[in-house]
Amino acid sequence: MELVRRLLVAASVLLLLLAVLPEAPLRASNEVPVAPTYTVFATREGLVGHRTANGHRIRPRDRFVALPSFSVLSSRGGNEFQVRVTYRDRSVVLPVWDVGPWNTKDDYWSPQRRYGDLPVGKPMAQAAYQDGYNGGRDEFGRRVGLPNGIDIADGAFWDDLGMTQSDWVEVTFLWLGADPMANDLPAEQPVVEPNARVVDNGGPGYRAFSDDNWYHNGCGLNGHHTWTYGTRNPAESANRATWATDLPGAGFYEVFAYVPACGRPATQSAHYRIAYDGSSTDVVVDQRAHAGQWASLGTYHINNQTALVELSDITHDDSQAVRFDAVKWVPRFDTAPPTVRVIETGPFGDNGVLVRWEGSDDVSGIASYDVQVRNASSSEWVDWQIGAVVNEAAFIAPEPGVYAFRIRARDWVGHEQPWPEHHDVEVQVPYSP
């Protein structure tokens, strides 16, 4: 009885101590911080055909972002550093594949940021533009013309976020913590626009041809897709499929293929053939980099109603999964003029300058360029290249001096970019960069 009494007393004391001690936080050591989100001004990257800082060649309607610090640059095709960009009611996760805008050392999301006298979350370019920080100039001494702290590639800008012009967005820096929207979003949610024509694997318009087994996975549009192993050798090709649909009428259509996110590693070189109007275009897609996304196969002007996409198991890498899911055709309406700028100059002979330019258009593509030149001693612009269809030309100066160049472009439906007020580049002849 004495032992029982002592045990009861000890238990009472323990309960009393627990009642008065402060409650310890649960799983404190295992909690993952939530990734910070900041409001920044976003601009469209453009620059189709250029290479990003990690070596990726920019494609039409690409999907990535640029941030102004090399410290968070993902590898080519990689996702080591990603952000969630939210604009109004749309949100998308994108990898960081380029460095910019303006600066290259501004880690403005970091508590230990380079510009420690600025608040965390405020890009240095924004402070320069709005507050005159650093004399209103970036780290290279250029006068900052916009308060932008992120560039967004065209596909994410136009299609994923529905942006039509530069604007303020919410950016969540996912390498710094957990995605605050992860629990609010389904694991996979392929977006299908109301006016899109969609053909899913196994549905009407889809045909599969096989001399070997198809494999199946429970993800993709409508929760299912098929796949097979790729081969480098055309003689070993056993599987292919086609997606066909009747379009509502002639016009521009962007074609997409959905790449499901589950399963073994996908090929980095899936060969799609887009057929229309009696011709075809071959497009190679890195399915691994596009996992969980619609991969754009390009925009085409299609006159005939019937359109078709074909995918086979022939790849540039052996024994990787080739995924066959859904294809969609989305009408595109060209409403904006193209954008173009002179990107570089170089020496050409004794009194010449090789001038290169690059541009992009939202739908129909660039049909031609006009380039003007002006001697610094004159205020008058002179036509130099009119209706050019090339991206470079050699300018031979009539006399030594400083020459400025500006450029505009027009697209295939007649939209013409206005002449910029100021020159794109200025160069000394004989050449001096």
Backbone torsions as a table, in degrees:
resi	resn	phi	psi	omega
1	MET	NA	-37.7	179.8
2	GLU	-63.1	-38.4	179.4
3	LEU	-65.2	-41.6	179.4
4	VAL	-63.5	-42.7	180.0
5	ARG	-60.6	-43.7	-178.8
6	ARG	-65.1	-38.2	178.1
7	LEU	-64.2	-40.0	179.5
8	LEU	-65.2	-40.0	178.3
9	VAL	-63.3	-44.2	-179.8
10	ALA	-63.2	-40.1	179.5
11	ALA	-65.3	-39.6	179.3
12	SER	-63.6	-42.8	178.7
13	VAL	-62.1	-42.8	-179.6
14	LEU	-62.6	-42.4	178.5
15	LEU	-64.1	-37.3	178.7
16	LEU	-64.9	-41.6	179.3
17	LEU	-64.7	-41.6	179.1
18	LEU	-63.5	-32.6	-178.0
19	ALA	-70.5	-31.8	-175.4
20	VAL	-97.6	-16.7	179.6
21	LEU	-74.3	145.8	177.1
22	PRO	-65.5	144.7	-178.1
23	GLU	-72.9	128.2	-179.8
24	ALA	-77.8	143.2	177.3
25	PRO	-65.8	139.5	-179.2
26	LEU	-77.7	138.0	174.4
27	ARG	53.4	35.3	-176.2
28	ALA	-59.2	-39.3	-176.3
29	SER	-74.7	-17.3	-177.1
30	ASN	-104.0	-3.7	-177.4
31	GLU	-68.9	137.3	177.4
32	VAL	-100.4	126.5	-180.0
33	PRO	-64.2	151.1	177.6
34	VAL	-79.8	135.0	-179.7
35	ALA	-62.0	137.0	-179.0
36	PRO	-72.9	150.5	178.4
37	THR	-124.8	133.2	178.9
38	TYR	-130.5	150.4	176.5
39	THR	-90.7	121.3	-179.1
40	VAL	-135.6	161.5	179.7
41	PHE	-86.8	128.3	-175.2
42	ALA	-111.4	140.7	174.8
43	THR	-125.5	162.3	-179.1
44	ARG	-84.5	135.0	-177.6
45	GLU	-69.7	-50.0	-175.6
46	GLY	63.9	-136.7	174.7
47	LEU	56.4	39.8	178.4
48	VAL	-58.8	134.9	-178.4
49	GLY	94.7	-18.4	176.5
50	HIS	-78.7	166.5	173.9
51	ARG	-102.0	141.5	176.6
52	THR	-80.1	177.7	-178.7
53	ALA	-64.5	-23.1	178.5
54	ASN	-98.4	9.7	174.3
55	GLY	95.1	-1.9	178.7
56	HIS	-72.8	132.8	175.6
57	ARG	-86.4	123.9	-172.9
58	ILE	-70.6	129.6	179.8
59	ARG	-106.0	160.3	174.8
60	PRO	-57.1	136.6	179.2
61	ARG	54.1	46.1	178.3
62	ASP	-75.2	170.3	-176.5
63	ARG	-136.3	99.6	175.8
64	PHE	-168.9	177.1	175.1
65	VAL	-131.4	163.6	170.5
66	ALA	-116.8	133.6	173.6
67	LEU	-122.3	151.7	-169.8
68	PRO	-83.4	47.8	176.9
69	SER	-157.7	128.6	176.5
70	PHE	-66.8	-15.2	-175.5
71	SER	-68.4	-16.8	-178.2
72	VAL	-122.9	30.4	179.7
73	LEU	-84.5	121.6	176.5
74	SER	-73.1	159.0	174.7
75	SER	-67.3	165.9	-179.5
76	ARG	-60.8	118.8	-177.4
77	GLY	78.3	2.2	-174.1
78	GLY	-94.3	170.9	-178.3
79	ASN	-130.0	30.4	-178.5
80	GLU	-61.5	-35.1	178.1
81	PHE	-124.5	123.1	-178.9
82	GLN	-133.6	154.7	173.6
83	VAL	-127.6	153.2	167.6
84	ARG	-101.6	123.6	177.7
85	VAL	-107.3	127.3	-178.9
86	THR	-122.0	128.4	179.0
87	TYR	-133.5	114.5	-177.1
88	ARG	55.1	-116.6	-176.1
89	ASP	-101.1	15.2	-179.3
90	ARG	-120.0	148.6	-178.7
91	SER	-148.2	144.1	-178.7
92	VAL	-150.6	145.2	175.6
93	VAL	-97.0	129.8	-174.3
94	LEU	-135.4	145.0	176.6
95	PRO	-79.7	157.2	176.1
96	VAL	-94.4	107.6	-176.4
97	TRP	-116.8	-2.3	-178.8
98	ASP	-142.5	165.0	-178.2
99	VAL	-116.2	130.0	-176.6
100	GLY	142.5	-175.7	-0.6
101	PRO	-82.4	158.4	177.3
102	TRP	68.9	-68.1	-170.6
103	ASN	-102.1	167.8	178.1
104	THR	-128.1	-0.9	-177.5
105	LYS	-130.7	21.3	-175.5
106	ASP	-102.7	86.9	176.8
107	ASP	-85.7	68.1	-169.8
108	TYR	-67.4	-12.5	178.4
109	TRP	-86.1	-7.6	-174.1
110	SER	-95.7	135.1	175.1
111	PRO	-61.0	-23.5	177.4
112	GLN	-103.3	38.8	-174.3
113	ARG	-61.2	158.2	-178.4
114	ARG	-60.6	-44.1	-179.5
115	TYR	-93.7	80.7	-172.4
116	GLY	-68.6	-13.9	178.2
117	ASP	-87.4	2.5	175.8
118	LEU	-107.4	150.9	178.9
119	PRO	-65.8	146.5	174.4
120	VAL	-62.1	135.7	179.4
121	GLY	95.6	-6.0	178.3
122	LYS	-109.1	109.8	-179.4
123	PRO	-59.1	146.4	178.7
124	MET	-60.3	-37.2	178.5
125	ALA	-61.9	-36.8	177.6
126	GLN	-65.1	-44.0	179.0
127	ALA	-64.9	-37.9	178.6
128	ALA	-65.3	-42.5	-177.1
129	TYR	-71.6	-44.3	-174.2
130	GLN	-86.8	-35.6	-170.4
131	ASP	-117.2	-0.9	-178.2
132	GLY	75.5	16.5	178.8
133	TYR	-58.0	141.1	-179.0
134	ASN	55.9	33.7	179.9
135	GLY	69.5	20.5	-179.2
136	GLY	76.9	15.9	-174.5
137	ARG	-121.5	157.5	177.6
138	ASP	-83.9	-173.0	-175.6
139	GLU	-68.1	-15.3	179.5
140	PHE	-97.5	0.5	-179.9
141	GLY	89.4	4.6	178.7
142	ARG	-81.3	142.4	177.6
143	ARG	-72.2	126.7	-175.7
144	VAL	-74.9	124.3	-176.4
145	GLY	-98.9	-13.0	178.2
146	LEU	-146.0	152.8	-178.0
147	PRO	-86.0	26.0	-169.4
148	ASN	-71.5	140.9	176.8
149	GLY	-120.1	3.1	177.8
150	ILE	-156.0	140.9	169.6
151	ASP	-108.6	139.1	-178.1
152	ILE	-120.2	128.8	-179.6
153	ALA	-63.8	157.3	-166.0
154	ASP	-57.6	-45.5	-177.1
155	GLY	-62.3	-42.2	177.9
156	ALA	-69.7	-39.3	-178.4
157	PHE	-63.9	-53.9	-174.7
158	TRP	-79.3	-49.4	-166.9
159	ASP	-90.7	-50.5	-176.0
160	ASP	-72.1	-41.8	-175.1
161	LEU	-100.4	-13.6	179.3
162	GLY	68.4	27.1	-179.6
163	MET	-82.9	143.7	176.7
164	THR	-115.6	-13.7	178.4
165	GLN	-155.9	167.7	178.3
166	SER	-58.8	141.4	-176.1
167	ASP	-163.7	172.9	178.1
168	TRP	-81.1	136.6	-180.0
169	VAL	-133.7	164.2	172.9
170	GLU	-97.0	128.0	-179.3
171	VAL	-120.0	123.5	177.7
172	THR	-107.0	127.5	-173.4
173	PHE	-95.4	95.2	-163.6
174	LEU	-73.1	-18.4	177.5
175	TRP	-75.6	-9.0	-179.2
176	LEU	-96.3	1.2	179.5
177	GLY	165.6	-168.9	-177.8
178	ALA	-75.9	146.7	178.4
179	ASP	-69.8	116.7	-177.3
180	PRO	-67.2	-15.5	-179.9
181	MET	-102.8	4.5	-174.3
182	ALA	-60.0	-38.7	-178.1
183	ASN	-80.0	-10.4	-178.5
184	ASP	-93.7	-9.3	-174.2
185	LEU	-117.5	141.6	172.4
186	PRO	-62.1	156.5	-179.3
187	ALA	-60.2	-33.0	-178.9
188	GLU	-148.1	126.5	-176.6
189	GLN	-142.5	76.7	178.6
190	PRO	-58.0	124.7	-178.9
191	VAL	-83.5	130.6	175.7
192	VAL	-123.3	114.5	-179.2
193	GLU	-66.2	148.8	-178.1
194	PRO	-58.8	-30.6	-177.4
195	ASN	-97.6	11.2	-179.0
196	ALA	-83.4	149.6	168.7
197	ARG	-99.8	122.7	-174.0
198	VAL	-122.0	136.2	171.9
199	VAL	-124.0	118.9	-179.4
200	ASP	-98.1	154.2	177.7
201	ASN	-63.2	134.1	-177.9
202	GLY	87.2	-8.8	-178.3
203	GLY	-99.7	-177.3	178.1
204	PRO	-58.6	134.6	-179.2
205	GLY	93.0	-9.1	-179.7
206	TYR	-101.4	133.1	176.3
207	ARG	-132.6	130.9	179.0
208	ALA	-113.8	134.9	179.7
209	PHE	-121.0	128.9	-172.6
210	SER	-147.9	135.3	167.1
211	ASP	-108.5	8.5	-178.1
212	ASP	-145.5	-178.7	-177.3
213	ASN	-74.9	143.5	163.9
214	TRP	-93.4	146.3	175.3
215	TYR	-111.2	158.1	-172.6
216	HIS	-129.2	143.7	176.1
217	ASN	-135.9	148.7	-175.7
218	GLY	-90.7	49.7	173.0
219	CYS	-147.8	166.1	-176.9
220	GLY	115.6	-174.1	177.8
221	LEU	-62.5	129.9	-176.4
222	ASN	63.2	22.4	170.3
223	GLY	74.2	23.8	-178.3
224	HIS	-161.8	144.5	168.4
225	HIS	-154.1	163.4	176.2
226	THR	-109.7	158.4	177.9
227	TRP	-151.3	166.1	176.5
228	THR	-148.4	173.8	178.9
229	TYR	-87.6	138.5	178.7
230	GLY	-84.5	160.5	178.2
231	THR	-142.9	147.2	174.8
232	ARG	-79.1	-24.5	-171.2
233	ASN	-92.4	112.5	179.4
234	PRO	-57.5	-29.1	-179.8
235	ALA	-67.7	-19.9	-179.8
236	GLU	-96.5	0.2	-179.0
237	SER	-63.8	131.4	-176.9
238	ALA	-127.5	-22.5	-173.2
239	ASN	-127.3	139.4	171.5
240	ARG	-154.9	165.5	179.2
241	ALA	-151.0	157.5	176.9
242	THR	-129.1	148.7	173.5
243	TRP	-121.0	124.3	-178.0
244	ALA	-131.5	145.9	178.5
245	THR	-152.6	158.6	171.5
246	ASP	-97.4	121.1	-179.3
247	LEU	-82.6	156.9	-175.8
248	PRO	-70.5	-18.9	-178.9
249	GLY	171.3	173.7	-179.6
250	ALA	-66.5	146.8	178.8
251	GLY	158.5	-173.5	177.0
252	PHE	-86.4	134.8	176.8
253	TYR	-134.5	133.4	170.1
254	GLU	-95.5	133.4	-176.1
255	VAL	-105.6	133.6	-179.1
256	PHE	-127.7	148.5	169.8
257	ALA	-121.4	131.4	179.9
258	TYR	-86.5	135.6	179.7
259	VAL	-114.7	107.2	-179.6
260	PRO	-62.9	157.5	-172.0
261	ALA	-94.4	-15.8	-173.5
262	CYS	-93.2	167.4	174.8
263	GLY	99.6	-177.8	-178.8
264	ARG	-65.4	165.1	-177.3
265	PRO	-56.4	135.6	-177.6
266	ALA	-87.9	162.4	178.2
267	THR	-63.9	152.7	174.2
268	GLN	-99.0	8.1	-178.2
269	SER	-151.7	67.2	174.8
270	ALA	-81.5	130.7	-175.5
271	HIS	-99.9	108.1	175.8
272	TYR	-99.8	143.2	173.4
273	ARG	-117.7	120.5	179.8
274	ILE	-101.1	117.0	-176.7
275	ALA	-109.2	135.3	-179.5
276	TYR	-166.2	145.7	173.7
277	ASP	52.1	34.8	178.0
278	GLY	78.7	3.9	177.1
279	SER	-128.4	177.8	-179.4
280	SER	-149.9	158.1	177.4
281	THR	-132.0	133.5	177.9
282	ASP	-97.0	133.4	-179.1
283	VAL	-131.3	132.1	177.2
284	VAL	-101.6	128.8	-176.6
285	VAL	-120.6	133.5	171.2
286	ASP	-81.4	94.8	-177.3
287	GLN	-66.0	-31.0	-179.6
288	ARG	-64.1	-42.3	-179.5
289	ALA	-71.7	-22.0	-177.5
290	HIS	-102.6	17.8	-178.9
291	ALA	-56.9	129.0	-179.0
292	GLY	77.5	17.6	-176.4
293	GLN	-135.3	160.2	165.9
294	TRP	-82.3	120.6	177.4
295	ALA	-92.2	124.0	180.0
296	SER	-73.6	131.8	175.5
297	LEU	-101.6	7.4	177.1
298	GLY	109.7	167.3	178.5
299	THR	-111.4	134.8	-173.9
300	TYR	-135.7	146.4	170.7
301	HIS	-90.0	114.9	-173.7
302	ILE	-114.5	122.7	-179.7
303	ASN	-92.9	-43.1	-179.1
304	ASN	-76.5	152.0	-178.7
305	GLN	-68.3	-38.1	-173.4
306	THR	-82.6	127.7	177.1
307	ALA	-129.4	150.3	-174.5
308	LEU	-145.4	145.1	172.9
309	VAL	-127.1	136.8	180.0
310	GLU	-124.5	142.0	176.2
311	LEU	-135.8	133.3	177.1
312	SER	-117.6	-178.9	179.4
313	ASP	-92.9	10.5	178.5
314	ILE	-82.8	122.8	-177.3
315	THR	-136.0	179.2	174.1
316	HIS	-96.3	1.1	177.5
317	ASP	-132.4	138.1	-176.1
318	ASP	-85.0	145.2	167.4
319	SER	63.5	24.3	172.4
320	GLN	-99.5	155.0	-177.6
321	ALA	-72.0	133.5	171.2
322	VAL	-108.6	120.4	-171.3
323	ARG	-98.8	131.8	-179.9
324	PHE	-117.6	106.7	-179.8
325	ASP	-129.5	-111.6	-174.2
326	ALA	-111.8	152.9	173.0
327	VAL	-126.7	141.1	177.6
328	LYS	-134.6	148.7	175.6
329	TRP	-114.0	119.6	-176.2
330	VAL	-114.4	122.6	177.4
331	PRO	-60.6	138.9	176.8
332	ARG	-124.0	137.3	-178.2
333	PHE	-120.1	118.0	-176.7
334	ASP	-79.3	106.5	-177.2
335	THR	-118.8	-6.9	-173.9
336	ALA	-123.1	147.7	175.6
337	PRO	-71.8	160.9	178.1
338	PRO	-72.5	170.0	172.4
339	THR	-122.0	143.1	-177.9
340	VAL	-153.6	155.1	175.0
341	ARG	-155.7	154.6	172.2
342	VAL	-73.0	126.7	-172.7
343	ILE	-103.7	-26.1	179.0
344	GLU	-164.4	160.7	174.2
345	THR	-132.2	159.1	178.1
346	GLY	-154.5	164.8	-177.7
347	PRO	-68.6	147.0	175.6
348	PHE	-144.4	94.9	-176.5
349	GLY	71.1	-160.2	-176.3
350	ASP	-77.7	-42.6	-176.2
351	ASN	-121.2	27.7	-177.2
352	GLY	-118.8	159.6	177.1
353	VAL	-134.9	127.8	174.1
354	LEU	-87.7	119.1	-175.5
355	VAL	-109.7	129.5	179.1
356	ARG	-120.0	145.0	179.3
357	TRP	-138.8	162.7	-178.5
358	GLU	-151.8	146.2	179.9
359	GLY	-150.7	177.2	178.4
360	SER	-149.3	156.3	179.2
361	ASP	-135.3	151.0	-172.0
362	ASP	-71.7	-31.9	-175.2
363	VAL	-136.8	-67.9	-166.8
364	SER	-77.7	-21.0	-179.5
365	GLY	96.7	163.5	-176.7
366	ILE	-85.5	129.0	179.3
367	ALA	-92.1	-38.6	-177.5
368	SER	-162.9	166.5	-178.7
369	TYR	-126.7	149.6	168.8
370	ASP	-120.8	134.3	179.5
371	VAL	-125.8	134.6	175.4
372	GLN	-117.6	155.5	-179.9
373	VAL	-131.4	151.8	178.8
374	ARG	-145.1	132.4	172.3
375	ASN	-75.4	137.8	-176.8
376	ALA	-59.7	-23.1	179.5
377	SER	-81.6	-2.6	-178.9
378	SER	-126.8	153.0	178.1
379	SER	-98.4	0.4	-173.1
380	GLU	-98.6	128.0	174.0
381	TRP	-81.4	141.0	-178.6
382	VAL	-121.3	133.0	176.4
383	ASP	-62.4	133.5	177.8
384	TRP	-119.6	-56.7	176.1
385	GLN	-117.6	120.0	-179.6
386	ILE	-122.0	124.4	-179.3
387	GLY	70.6	26.4	-178.6
388	ALA	-69.1	142.8	177.6
389	VAL	-114.7	7.8	176.6
390	VAL	-105.4	172.3	-177.6
391	ASN	-111.5	11.6	176.5
392	GLU	-160.3	157.1	176.9
393	ALA	-160.7	155.2	179.5
394	ALA	-97.6	125.9	177.3
395	PHE	-101.0	122.6	177.3
396	ILE	-102.5	114.7	-175.0
397	ALA	-73.1	135.4	176.8
398	PRO	-68.7	-22.5	178.4
399	GLU	-158.8	158.0	178.6
400	PRO	-61.5	151.7	179.1
401	GLY	158.6	-172.4	177.6
402	VAL	-102.5	126.6	-176.6
403	TYR	-122.1	139.1	178.3
404	ALA	-113.3	149.7	-178.4
405	PHE	-129.2	142.1	171.3
406	ARG	-138.9	160.8	-170.3
407	ILE	-147.4	152.7	171.1
408	ARG	-139.0	168.6	-178.4
409	ALA	-140.9	160.9	173.0
410	ARG	-131.7	149.3	-179.0
411	ASP	-99.4	-177.3	-172.1
412	TRP	-75.1	-10.9	176.1
413	VAL	-105.0	8.9	171.9
414	GLY	99.6	-2.9	176.9
415	HIS	-68.6	133.2	-177.4
416	GLU	-121.8	130.1	177.4
417	GLN	-72.2	135.7	177.1
418	PRO	-69.9	155.0	175.4
419	TRP	-62.6	134.9	174.4
420	PRO	-68.3	151.2	-179.9
421	GLU	-67.0	-34.1	-174.8
422	HIS	-117.7	163.7	-179.2
423	HIS	-72.8	157.0	175.2
424	ASP	-82.5	-44.7	179.3
425	VAL	-140.5	158.6	175.8
426	GLU	-135.2	134.0	-173.2
427	VAL	-142.1	147.0	178.5
428	GLN	-86.8	134.8	174.6
429	VAL	-121.8	123.8	0.9
430	PRO	-53.5	150.7	-164.2
431	TYR	-59.5	132.0	171.5
432	SER	-146.1	113.5	-174.5
433	PRO	-66.1	NA	NA
